Amino acid sequence: MQTLKTLLISVLSLTTLILFFSCEHNPPFDPSESTINDGNVSNGIYDSGANFDLFASHTFSYWNTENGYFGGRFNLASGHEIWVEDLALTPPEGTPVGEDIVISAECSRSAGENELVYTFGPSGSQFSPPLKIQLDRAKYDIDNANLFLIDEEGNYIEQDEDDINYDDEYLNISIHHFSRYAVSID
């Protein structure tokens, strides 16, 4: 009987190893990279007349000794970074204490539109200090921008102008809670 148990454990262990090494180890998308549909990048500049969709996610781990979440950074695309400071994330109500949180971000642009539309998850997440979106101004051809919250009925509500900051190289956007946002760019 002991030999049969040992043999069964060995077979199961070997099967697990074979499955582990034969499976794809990459997640559906690498947070350090992005998925850009339709090949709309030419010489590193996004074609303002073209559609594109960017997707990424990042897992934020609970920091037991600080009773909050570690921060982190992830990219939607080159020149398009999102970051959260340590202890800034408050997860949605009802999230069990200590549970890791996977933040997802989608950014899309419709052909001919001068706006980037962001959808974040999980809904109900809040940030203090705010989550930051950083866009390379040259890559996205940005001279001026405005931030809007898109409500459940699709209405655009302009946000505080202090939530958008410029420097020579980047446009920095502050997001205090997850919802749907639009950044109009000129």
RALIN-V510228 format. One record per residue. N is the residue number from 1. SS is DSSP state (H for helix, E for strand, - for the rest). PSI is psi in whole degrees, 0 to 359 (NA if undefined). D_FIRST is the distance of its C-alpha to the first C-alpha in Angstrom with 1 decimal. Layout:
n & ss & psi & d_first
N & SS & PSI & D_FIRST
N & SS & PSI & D_FIRST
This chain:
n & ss & psi & d_first
1 & - & 317 & 0.0
2 & H & 322 & 3.8
3 & H & 320 & 5.4
4 & H & 319 & 5.1
5 & H & 315 & 6.4
6 & H & 316 & 8.7
7 & H & 316 & 9.9
8 & H & 316 & 10.6
9 & H & 319 & 12.4
10 & H & 316 & 14.3
11 & H & 315 & 15.4
12 & H & 319 & 16.6
13 & H & 315 & 18.3
14 & H & 318 & 20.0
15 & H & 317 & 21.1
16 & H & 315 & 22.6
17 & H & 317 & 24.4
18 & H & 314 & 25.8
19 & H & 319 & 27.0
20 & H & 312 & 28.5
21 & H & 342 & 30.4
22 & H & 344 & 31.5
23 & - & 157 & 33.0
24 & - & 130 & 36.5
25 & - & 353 & 36.7
26 & - & 142 & 40.2
27 & - & 172 & 41.0
28 & - & 328 & 43.2
29 & - & 147 & 46.2
30 & - & 123 & 46.6
31 & - & 341 & 48.6
32 & - & 353 & 50.6
33 & - & 184 & 51.7
34 & - & 167 & 53.0
35 & - & 119 & 53.2
36 & - & 116 & 56.8
37 & H & 153 & 57.5
38 & H & 7 & 60.4
39 & H & 52 & 60.9
40 & - & 19 & 63.7
41 & E & 128 & 63.9
42 & E & 120 & 66.7
43 & - & 35 & 67.4
44 & - & 1 & 65.3
45 & E & 133 & 67.5
46 & E & 134 & 66.3
47 & - & 113 & 68.6
48 & - & 344 & 70.1
49 & - & 6 & 70.7
50 & - & 158 & 67.2
51 & - & 148 & 64.1
52 & E & 153 & 61.1
53 & E & 131 & 57.9
54 & E & 138 & 55.9
55 & E & 144 & 52.5
56 & E & 162 & 50.4
57 & E & 162 & 48.0
58 & E & 138 & 46.9
59 & E & 127 & 44.3
60 & E & 122 & 45.8
61 & - & 151 & 43.5
62 & E & 138 & 44.1
63 & E & 94 & 45.5
64 & H & 315 & 44.2
65 & H & 339 & 46.7
66 & H & 356 & 49.6
67 & - & 47 & 48.5
68 & E & 193 & 49.3
69 & E & 141 & 48.4
70 & - & 151 & 48.7
71 & - & 186 & 51.3
72 & E & 170 & 51.1
73 & E & 148 & 52.9
74 & E & 158 & 52.1
75 & E & 138 & 54.3
76 & E & 328 & 55.1
77 & E & 170 & 57.0
78 & - & 128 & 58.9
79 & - & 13 & 61.6
80 & E & 88 & 60.0
81 & E & 147 & 57.9
82 & E & 135 & 56.6
83 & E & 153 & 55.8
84 & E & 132 & 54.9
85 & - & 156 & 55.7
86 & - & 137 & 53.3
87 & - & 11 & 53.2
88 & - & 333 & 55.4
89 & E & 126 & 52.9
90 & E & 116 & 52.7
91 & - & 169 & 50.0
92 & - & 150 & 50.7
93 & - & 138 & 50.9
94 & - & 354 & 47.6
95 & - & 127 & 45.5
96 & - & 138 & 42.9
97 & - & 132 & 43.8
98 & - & 353 & 42.0
99 & - & 133 & 41.0
100 & - & 149 & 41.8
101 & E & 128 & 44.7
102 & E & 115 & 45.1
103 & E & 130 & 48.8
104 & E & 148 & 49.9
105 & E & 137 & 53.3
106 & E & 136 & 55.1
107 & E & 131 & 58.7
108 & E & 157 & 60.6
109 & E & 129 & 64.1
110 & - & 149 & 65.9
111 & - & 131 & 68.4
112 & - & 352 & 71.8
113 & - & 141 & 70.7
114 & - & 48 & 71.5
115 & E & 148 & 68.6
116 & E & 129 & 65.0
117 & E & 126 & 62.9
118 & E & 135 & 59.8
119 & E & 127 & 57.0
120 & E & 157 & 54.6
121 & E & 157 & 51.4
122 & - & 145 & 50.0
123 & - & 141 & 53.1
124 & - & 351 & 54.2
125 & - & 143 & 53.4
126 & E & 159 & 56.3
127 & E & 129 & 57.4
128 & E & 108 & 59.5
129 & E & 164 & 60.8
130 & E & 153 & 60.7
131 & E & 146 & 58.4
132 & E & 138 & 60.4
133 & E & 129 & 60.9
134 & E & 124 & 62.7
135 & E & 135 & 64.4
136 & E & 116 & 66.1
137 & - & 321 & 69.6
138 & - & 317 & 70.6
139 & - & 324 & 67.5
140 & - & 6 & 67.9
141 & - & 57 & 71.8
142 & - & 120 & 72.3
143 & - & 323 & 75.6
144 & - & 150 & 75.3
145 & E & 154 & 72.6
146 & E & 147 & 72.2
147 & E & 133 & 69.1
148 & E & 140 & 68.6
149 & E & 136 & 66.1
150 & E & 113 & 65.4
151 & - & 179 & 65.1
152 & - & 335 & 63.2
153 & - & 0 & 66.4
154 & - & 8 & 66.7
155 & - & 144 & 69.6
156 & E & 124 & 70.1
157 & E & 114 & 70.8
158 & E & 137 & 72.1
159 & - & 169 & 70.4
160 & - & 130 & 72.0
161 & H & 340 & 73.5
162 & H & 347 & 72.1
163 & H & 359 & 68.6
164 & E & 126 & 69.8
165 & E & 144 & 70.8
166 & E & 150 & 72.1
167 & - & 186 & 72.5
168 & - & 328 & 73.7
169 & - & 328 & 70.3
170 & E & 153 & 68.2
171 & E & 126 & 68.3
172 & E & 126 & 66.2
173 & E & 134 & 65.2
174 & E & 131 & 63.9
175 & E & 122 & 61.6
176 & E & 332 & 61.2
177 & E & 156 & 58.9
178 & - & 131 & 57.0
179 & - & 209 & 58.9
180 & E & 133 & 60.5
181 & E & 155 & 63.3
182 & E & 139 & 65.9
183 & E & 111 & 67.6
184 & E & 134 & 70.9
185 & E & 143 & 72.0
186 & - & NA & 75.4
